[in-house]
Amino acid sequence: MRRYVSPHKPNATFAGYLIWVAIVDEKDIPKKHRPSLNAPKFTMPDGIGDFLLGFIIAGADGSTALGDRRLGWAWYDNTQNDLLRRLGCVEGDVVQHSLYAPDIPEQTLIELAEKASDRWAQPWLDAILHSIQTRNLIGTPIAEYVPENLVKGRITIVGDAAHLPTPLTASGFNASLQDASILAECVAKGIQGTGATEALLEYESLRLKNARQIVQSGQSFSQSFGR
């Protein structure tokens, strides 16, 4: 769809880093390292230049009792670019697919565990090490897309197709909801005859500047961290 709407710029660009992500059952973490019930649900621990997002969520059954919860983590890593290209996850500046657990080389996991031990405090260290030991993690290469247009004729793009920011902006989901809401308002005026084209052009006029700013707001981080 993006290639149809914007044939001169169809691809998002690799940002120069990946994010390791996983979710661990709290019961798999030693009791002495489990966060208290009053612990913040979201944290960004200091990691000597690296970035880690840690979050506490309810268990699969919805329980928030101590020991029943889950720990999620997302580790920004700019040292795996050669591996991503060697395994075909990234070709040129285009992300092809994520790095799934079975395909992660054993040596990479060993090095990742050693680096985690140097960088992260509990409970995130135990969560990361458990994910590595059980191969319960995914490496997602991050791409960014700054749109130049959103519409071509009676076709428009929304959400990640229209604007793809680094997750660090924490704005992609809300922006996608705004796309849908504003598009609905525009087409509600009618799409008979030339109405569809006019409605989509109105949508583009209302969303394009904001969509570009959302992505650009995270590019300074990507350019310093990923390049």
C-alpha positions, -999 to 999 in steps of 0.1 A, spaced: 0 0 0 28 24 8 45 17 -25 12 25 -43 6 58 -24 43 69 -23 62 49 -50 92 72 -48 96 64 -10 80 31 -2 104 17 25 111 25 61 147 30 69 167 9 94 175 30 124 208 13 132 198 -7 163 175 -35 175 154 -40 206 155 -73 225 121 -79 240 106 -106 262 81 -112 290 89 -134 320 66 -149 346 75 -135 380 75 -170 395 106 -177 374 125 -149 392 140 -157 427 118 -145 454 144 -122 469 146 -103 436 108 -99 429 97 -63 429 74 -52 458 38 -45 452 46 -8 456 73 -9 430 68 14 399 51 -3 371 75 12 346 112 20 349 142 30 328 172 18 348 207 32 342 228 9 320 261 26 312 249 42 280 224 15 270 187 18 273 163 -6 290 126 -3 296 112 -25 323 75 -29 331 54 -50 355 21 -63 342 -6 -87 355 -2 -124 351 -18 -143 322 -48 -149 345 -51 -112 353 -36 -116 388 -15 -88 403 -5 -108 434 32 -110 443 46 -139 423 17 -141 398 27 -110 378 49 -108 347 80 -88 340 85 -73 305 117 -58 293 129 -41 261 167 -36 257 179 -12 230 211 -26 215 232 -10 188 260 -36 186 242 -63 165 240 -46 131 266 -69 115 247 -99 128 214 -86 115 228 -81 80 246 -115 81 213 -133 89 193 -113 64 172 -94 90 184 -62 74 193 -58 37 208 -24 29 187 1 49 155 -20 48 144 -43 76 132 -77 63 123 -95 95 129 -99 132 156 -121 147 137 -150 163 151 -170 192 159 -202 173 181 -182 149 201 -163 176 237 -177 176 247 -193 209 278 -170 211 255 -139 208 234 -152 237 265 -157 258 278 -122 251 243 -108 257 242 -125 292 277 -112 300 267 -76 290 235 -78 310 254 -89 341 276 -58 338 247 -34 331 214 -42 348 203 -44 384 176 -67 398 149 -77 390 156 -69 354 189 -88 353 172 -121 364 144 -115 339 169 -110 311 190 -139 320 160 -162 322 149 -151 288 183 -158 274 187 -192 290 152 -203 278 156 -186 244 124 -167 251 133 -134 234 131 -117 200 154 -91 185 134 -66 165 154 -43 141 139 -8 144 129 11 113 116 47 108 94 62 81 88 99 76 60 103 51 60 128 23 23 122 14 -5 100 27 -29 99 -2 -31 89 -38 -65 91 -54 -90 71 -34 -63 53 -14 -47 65 19 -23 50 44 -27 52 82 -9 39 113 25 24 109 22 25 71 19 63 73 44 70 101 68 47 117 86 62 147 111 46 171 92 30 200 111 53 223 87 81 213 58 61 228 35 79 203 29 54 175 -2 38 189 -19 71 199 -10 85 165 -26 56 148 -58 61 168 -58 97 158 -54 87 121 -85 65 123 -106 91 142 -98 120 118 -102 98 87 -136 87 100 -146 123 105 -135 132 70 -152 104 51 -184 108 72 -191 139 50 -197 115 21 -176 98 -5 -199 99 -36 -184 113 -68 -154 134 -60 -162 132 -23 -138 104 -16 -108 122 -30 -117 154 -13 -122 136 20 -88 119 18 -71 151 8 -86 168 39 -74 139 60 -39 143 46 -39 181 53 -49 174 89 -25 146 96 7 149 74 25 175 94 18 158 127 28 124 113 61 138 101 68 154 135 61 122 154 88 103 135 112 132 135 109 136 172 127 103 177 152 106 149 177 126 169 179 97 194 183 72 165 210 92 148 231 94 179 224 59 193 220 39 161 246 55 138 
